[in-house]
Amino acid sequence: VNVNDDIERLQALQNDDGGFPYWQRGRPSIPWVSVQATHALLLAQQNGYDVGQLELDASLDHIRSIEESIPADYSQETKDAISAYALYVLNLAADADPAKALALYRRGVDDALQLDSVAQLWTVIDDADVRGEIARSIANSAVETAGAATFATSYGEDAYLIAQSDRRSDGIILDALVSETPDSDLIPKVVTGLLGNQTRGRWNNAQENSFIL
């Protein structure tokens, strides 16, 4: 019952453009919030909950062109993070755009693209050479200690715009490792690192808890 109530309350916040604001319908749609709300509704539907299809379709349509909604003063790495997340969610919805993902990767890999964004694009890109390049990049970027591994990302002063944290980035990268290279020996190391950073069975905030779980 609680999940159905949450779905209803979330969809009641949706704006006419298909996006989602903070706190109250009618306020400006926030790019990161719009992608994450769409992600949540999609996962709920895929797990058998009753999600309004018209509303979900509107949110998916909104994030297909999420770049049009991102303010110009966002840093490039933050813009890219939102675009990569939107492509990841669309892929989950069986609406993959591997060409757009590949173009974003190639433009940003030597500039502003952070490793969590690379991991999300990895799940969408179908070019075998680039997929191998990404796998090597992630493996080479792991900071390993005895039996554990973690990754570093940095969004500077824009981090709050996407609720970024290194623990959440580890969860995003772990998700990609599990889906794309399930035999990787990095997987148990990342899991060990994440479990070792719990406090009383949880991480620092709802963002970290949800992405890591």
N, C-alpha and C positions, 0 to 999 in steps of 0.2 A: 504493500500500500504506500509506504513512504517513497519508493522509487517512482511510482506513478504520480504521486503528488508533486515530486520534484520536477518530473518531466513537464507536467502541466504548468507549474510556476515558471519554469525556464522558458517554455514556448510563449507564455503570456508576455514575456519581456521583449520578444522579437519585434524589431522595427519593420516598417513597410518595405525597406530596401533589402530585407532578408537578413541583415546583420543584427548584432546584439550590442546594447550599451552596458555601461555600469549601472546597476541598481534600478533603473526606471525606464520603461518604454517611452520613446519619444526623445530621449537624449541621444546625442550623436553615437552612431555605431562605432565601436572600438575594434580595430583590425584583429588584434590578438584574441580578444574576448569572442569575437565572431567566429574565428576558426575553432577555438576551444569549445564553445557551445555546440557548434556543428559536430565536432568530434564526439562529444558526450552523447548527443542525441542519436548519432549514427550507431555508436556502441550499444546504446540502450535498445535500439530497434533490432540490431543483430543478435541481441540476447533475449529476444522475444517480448519486449515491452511494447506497449501501444504508443507509438509516436505519430503525431499528425504528419501524414505524408506530404501534404501541400506545404506545410511549414518547413519540413526537412528539405524538400526540393528547393524552396526559396533560399534557405541558408546555404545549400550546396552551390546554387547558382551564384550567390553573393561571393563565396570564397573562390570561385573559378576566376574571378577578376579582382581578387582582393587588392592587387597592386593599385587599383584606382582609388582605393579608400585609405591608403597609407599616407599620412601627412608628409610633406616634403622635408620637414626638419628632422625626421627620424634618420639615424645614422644608416649607412648602407648595409652594415652587418645586421642591423635590426630589421630593415626592410627585407633582406634576404632570408632571415630567420622566419619571418611571417610567411613569405612566399613558399619556403621549403615545407613548413608545417601544413600549409593549405594543400600543397601537392601530395603530401603524405596522407592527409585525411581523404582527399579525393580518390587516391589509390585504394584506400580501405573501402570506399563506396563503389568500387569497380568502375571508376571513371578516371583511369590513369592517363597522364599526359607525359610520357617518357621524353618526348622531344623538348618540352618546356623545362623539365627537370634537368636534362642534359645541358641545355643552354645556360641555365642558372648555374649549374656546377662549373661549367667551363669558364663562364665569366667571372665567377667569384672565387674559384679555388686558390688563386694566387693573390687575392686581395682581401676581401672582408668576410668570406664565408667561414663561419665557425664550425667546429667539428660536430656538434649536435645537428646542425643543418645538413652537413654532409651525410650524416647517418640517415636522416630522413629521406634525402634524395636517393640514397643507395637503394631504398626499397622500391623506388619508382623507375630508375634508370635501367634500360635493358641492353645497353651497349656492353658487351663482354669485357672489352679492354678497360673501359672506364670503371666497371664494377670491380675488376681486379685491382685497379689503381686505388680505388676507395678502400678496399679491404686492406691493402698494404699500408695506406696512410693511417687508418685507424689503429692497426697493429703497432705501427711505428710511433704513434702518439701516446700510447698507453704509458702511464707512470706507474711502474711496478715496484712493489715491495715484496717482502716474503709472503708469497701465497695470495697477494691481493693486487688489484690494479684499479686505477682511476684515470680520469681525463680532465683536462683543463680547458675552459672556455672563458672568454671575456667580452662583455658587451659594454664595458665602461659605464658611463652615466645613464645609458639607455636601458640598463638591465631591468629596471622596474617595469618598463613598457611591455615586457614579455615574461615577467616574473621569473627571471633566470636565476639558476644557482648551479654550482658544480655538481651537486648530488643529483639534481634533476637531469642534467646533461648526461651523467653516468647512466641513469635509467633509460633515457632515450637511445643512447648508444648500445646499451645492453639489449634493448628491444630489437635493434637492427642486427646485432650479432646473432641473436637467437633465430631470427627469421631468414637471414641471408647466409650465414656460415654457422649452422647449428653444431658443427663439430669443433669449433674454435676453442683452443685451450684458454683463451681470454675469458670466456663466459664464466667459468667457476671463479676466476680471480676477481672479476668485476662484482659478482654476487658476494664474494667474501668481503670485498671492500665496502660494499653498500651495507651489509649486515653489521660490519664493524663500526659503522657510523650512526647506528640507531641509538636513541636514548629512550629507555623504557618501551622498547618495541616499536618505535616510530621514528620518523625523520623530522625535519625542522618545521614543515608546513604542509598544507594540503596539496600544493603543487608537487612537492617531492614525493609525498606518500602515493599520490595517484599514478604518477609516471613510473615510479620505481616498481610498484605492485603490478 
